[in-house]
């Protein structure tokens, strides 16, 4: 495996191999000195043409915990502002001896294009509303560490499915690992190709609450155009927000997830987000171990397909 | 490569005797087994470490902590090897200030032990590290030697040494295969 561009390039054994590796890296990260020499000498560049806090920091921390060197590219302070193209930027970064690029871009398919131009490995860290494979892997790891396995888990993904690369990646990963996924959203926030997704659709959030093990809340993405298709924000909050009364109707062992960044008080009540059954902080910690696993898998054993 | 039928070098009883002797030697050198931690290197070092610990408990009455160590992240050939599954690294006590006895089945080039020394150093600062192996087959590529050896087995580079350990392989035994 040279690139990780979309979750559907991984079958179940391939996902499980990465999650097993990530479990070991969780142990490494719990040490007093959370660093191993596995990728000494490797150079990893993060090219984020779109904003990010946790994903970029998470990749950077993962790379450093594996002793790789990290180059960070930020568009606002780069020659992009002088009109340098995506291709020239990628080739420039490659020419500095980069072994792997982590690419985020608002345009669907941009990381795939970069992968076709460069010789090094490429990880898609989010392309438009398309894919975010390491998010799906870290969420699968979080659920596997909490429940032991995903087989038979009943998961609802709630919110702006239409604009969500997280939803597209996570539905595929969760169903590949044996969970059943229900999508909950106003019709205007469901994509047209929703039937290809592999999840069933529920229009009534309240009805399905008692039958869930996991509730995965998505962010309302005003920057990607959630705004115009919403009737009104208060109505959305009333019908699709995870408030305390909805939370209380969940089974007692059900858990809450959110990929961040959260709009507190919109899709999720702050008390629910910070409660004991929230896995949101665990998702962030598991993100580092998961990205270590992906970096390790892509950059070692190059003799392997 | 075609191989001769494997020749058995040690049977189950031989392996058990060698491990018991190593257990005695560890206690002899340290006047008992206080402050000693046995750390088995994945995969076959782990059950060997457990058996040595049982032997020490048997005749010394001391329960020595047993840890396991995977050196996969410390290899110097990660670029070329296929990605192997990692084993668990779990040492139940702090290694700092203790004597760590690394345990492996076969000592060959010494590169595994070099990686293990780094791996343990990342977990703490032991007072001393020692090495016990069931088989020393020679051909070192690094200045590393074992403190406790079950059996010295001179080999040629082409030969293949197979160790089977009860707990993983249902039986104890050591075999050598020679190319035709």
Boltz contact constraints between the chains, C-beta under 6 A:
constraints:
  - contact:
      token1: [A, 24]
      token2: [B, 86]
      max_distance: 6.0
  - contact:
      token1: [A, 27]
      token2: [B, 89]
      max_distance: 6.0
  - contact:
      token1: [A, 33]
      token2: [B, 122]
      max_distance: 6.0
  - contact:
      token1: [A, 36]
      token2: [B, 73]
      max_distance: 6.0
  - contact:
      token1: [A, 38]
      token2: [B, 73]
      max_distance: 6.0
  - contact:
      token1: [A, 38]
      token2: [B, 78]
      max_distance: 6.0
  - contact:
      token1: [A, 297]
      token2: [B, 83]
      max_distance: 6.0
  - contact:
      token1: [A, 300]
      token2: [B, 78]
      max_distance: 6.0
  - contact:
      token1: [A, 300]
      token2: [B, 83]
      max_distance: 6.0
  - contact:
      token1: [A, 301]
      token2: [B, 81]
      max_distance: 6.0
  - contact:
      token1: [A, 301]
      token2: [B, 82]
      max_distance: 6.0
  - contact:
      token1: [A, 301]
      token2: [B, 83]
      max_distance: 6.0
  - contact:
      token1: [A, 304]
      token2: [B, 82]
      max_distance: 6.0
